[in-house]
Amino acid sequence: MNKTILLIEDNEQNCYLLTFLLERHGYTVVAAFDGASGIEVAKAILPFAILLDMQLPHIDGYEVARALRHSPSQQRTPIIAVTSYAMSGDREKALAAGCNGYIEKPINPSTFVSEMEIFLPSIEQGGTQ
């Protein structure tokens, strides 16, 4: 079963922490450090899910989500915004761009994986510990 998560995140510390947490729960993580490479990597590896920072250089996460949703191979892939954008309307904006879920930074390392799994198909839930 494909348990590959594409992490599109430009902050090295955030990338390290999320990768550590996800790998500890049995996921394989592939990282992309900007929006353009994230789109290309998503098309190449067909991940099980995508974790997407919304504050990316050059192409922001909203544009990345819209581009992925226009790609036939990514229309059903869960995209979860993991972002420090926490103002009124930011969650709705991420969902309108094509994200399936929204998790605010800073994340809670103790609960992050279970929060993320809420937005994944149920076949994956519960089998990752």
Sequence and secondary structure as in RCSB ss.txt:
>XXXX:A:sequence
MNKTILLIEDNEQNCYLLTFLLERHGYTVVAAFDGASGIEVAKAILPFAILLDMQLPHIDGYEVARALRHSPSQQ
RTPIIAVTSYAMSGDREKALAAGCNGYIEKPINPSTFVSEMEIFLPSIEQGGTQ
>XXXX:A:secstr
   EEEEE   HHHHHHHHHHHHHTT EEEEESSHHHHHHHHHHH  SEEEE S  SSS HHHHHHHHHHSGGGS
SS EEEEES  STTHHHHHHHHT SEEEESS  TTTHHHHHHTTS TTTTTS  
